């Protein structure tokens, strides 16, 4: 059974940092493209960052220079380091694993940026 479990969300003040983790099980993690998405209330889910199996990285323009995606294949985990957080970063953050036609999502973790 495939599971993606996000953690690390919470409440943080503007300008603060959080590190999200997504632990995968039931897949050969190193063969999957891993990405992060987010969904704010009333909005569609949007792309945040992507990391391929060959370490190619893409970011949404809104997070470039502030967020960093990384992976540890030994731990079957992908991370999202989020710095200089803004209120508009408030959302539920989801990780996604893709290999060909196989796509899996985690359950999400809430990030709230507020003073």
C-alpha positions in Angstrom: 0.0 0.0 0.0 1.4 3.4 -1.0 1.5 6.1 1.6 2.8 9.7 1.5 2.7 11.3 4.9 3.5 15.0 5.2 4.6 16.7 8.4 6.1 19.9 9.7 3.3 22.3 9.1 2.1 24.8 11.7 1.6 28.4 12.6 4.5 30.8 11.9 4.9 34.6 11.8 5.6 36.4 8.6 9.3 36.2 7.8 9.7 32.9 9.6 10.7 29.5 8.4 9.3 26.0 8.3 10.5 22.7 7.0 8.0 20.3 5.6 8.7 16.6 5.2 7.0 13.9 3.1 7.8 10.3 4.0 6.9 7.7 1.3 6.3 4.0 1.7 5.1 1.3 -0.7 7.0 2.8 -3.7 10.6 2.6 -5.0 11.1 6.2 -3.9 14.2 6.9 -6.0 12.4 6.2 -9.2 9.6 8.8 -8.6 9.5 12.5 -9.5 8.5 14.3 -6.2 6.8 17.6 -6.0 5.0 19.9 -3.6 1.6 21.6 -4.3 -0.5 23.8 -2.1 -4.1 24.8 -1.9 -5.4 27.9 -0.1 -9.1 28.2 0.9 -11.2 29.0 -2.2 -8.3 28.5 -4.6 -7.3 25.6 -6.8 -4.4 23.5 -5.9 -1.2 25.0 -7.4 2.3 23.8 -8.1 5.1 24.8 -5.7 8.2 22.8 -6.5 9.4 19.7 -8.3 12.5 17.5 -8.0 13.2 14.8 -10.6 15.1 11.6 -10.2 18.1 13.3 -11.9 17.9 16.2 -9.5 16.4 18.7 -11.9 14.5 21.3 -9.9 11.6 23.7 -10.8 9.9 26.2 -8.6 6.8 28.3 -9.0 7.8 32.0 -9.5 6.0 32.9 -6.3 8.4 30.9 -4.1 11.7 31.1 -6.1 14.5 32.3 -3.8 12.6 31.5 -0.7 11.7 27.7 -0.9 14.1 24.8 -1.4 13.1 21.3 -2.3 15.4 18.3 -1.6 15.2 14.6 -1.2 16.9 11.9 0.7 16.5 8.6 -1.2 17.9 6.6 1.8 15.1 7.9 4.0 12.4 7.8 1.2 11.7 11.4 2.1 11.3 14.7 0.2 11.6 18.1 2.0 10.5 21.6 1.4 12.4 24.2 3.3 10.4 27.4 3.4 12.0 30.7 4.4 10.8 34.3 4.4 7.3 33.1 4.7 4.5 35.5 3.8 0.8 35.4 4.7 0.0 34.5 1.1 1.9 31.2 1.6 -0.9 30.1 3.9 -2.3 26.9 2.5 -2.5 23.1 2.9 0.7 21.7 1.4 0.6 18.4 -0.4 3.4 16.2 -1.7 2.9 14.2 -4.9 4.8 11.2 -6.3 4.8 10.5 -10.1 6.3 7.7 -12.1 4.8 7.4 -15.6 1.1 6.9 -15.2 1.4 6.3 -11.4 0.4 9.3 -9.3 0.1 9.4 -5.6 -0.8 12.3 -3.2 -0.3 12.8 0.5 -3.1 14.0 2.8 -1.6 17.4 3.3 -0.2 19.5 6.1 -1.5 23.0 7.1 0.8 26.0 7.0 -0.5 29.2 8.4 1.5 32.4 8.2 0.1 35.1 10.5 1.1 37.5 13.1 
